[in-house]
Amino acid sequence: MSSAKPAAPAPNGGQAPGRMVSLRLESKPVIYASYMSFTEYGGVFLPTADSYTMGEEVLLVLELVTPAKTEKLFVKTHVCWINSNPSAGGRPKGIGLAFGSDENSVKAKGIFEALLSGVLNSEHATYTM
């Protein structure tokens, strides 16, 4: 299960990008479907009906829930993918958020790739490809 919603103000004294959202990913299949390994530093798909523009900066409050623990990170991202309408292939409406090269982005990419070890190159469909 995944959930996306507007998040509370950033804890870093206003240094956040213009928009802030939260995303909670609660199962390995949803984590797999949401992860965007094809971007340079990784990224994640955010289901949303809100309008965004390509390149728009978004601060993501990301929660990855596994049986062992929950990881919560604040990740600066930018919009790199837009599904403006649900597709015939079952891909939901939403946006792809590309991670940057900062410490939290690198950490997020590492967590995703560790969780998805052995299935990252699977042929199963994702929310973007």
Secondary structure, DSSP 8 states (H G I E B T S, - for coil): -EEEEE----SSTT-S-SEEEEEEE-SHHHHHHHB-TTSTT-EEEEE-SS---TT-EEEEEEEEE-SS-EEEEEEEEEEEEEE-S--TTS--SEEEEEE-SSHHHHHHHHHHHHHTTTTTT--S--S--
